[in-house]
Amino acid sequence: MPDRLRVSKRKLVGTKRTLRALKEDDVLVCYLAQDAEPRILEPLESLCKKQAVETVYIDSMKQLGRYCSIDVGAAAAAVLK
């Protein structure tokens, strides 16, 4: 599953950017780190359910950051439509 995130040319990294894209209904798949704070993940999870966006949970923020080809952890990322 994270292979789509690695190879996608249209992706976003970060909670704010992912949330904005969800509000604009431009997200195909949303990736969330399970070890991120619940207060950060709840708005994203809520919008994903509301819009029926596929949600993939990654074990850690560090691992999600690696999938996004960045050197730091990430709480959320998205592949855009």
Secondary structure, 3 states (H helix, E strand, C coil): CHHHHHHCCCEEECHHHHHHHHHCCCEEEEEEECCCCHHHHHHHHHHHHHHCCEEEEECCHHHHHHHCCCCCCCCEEEEEC
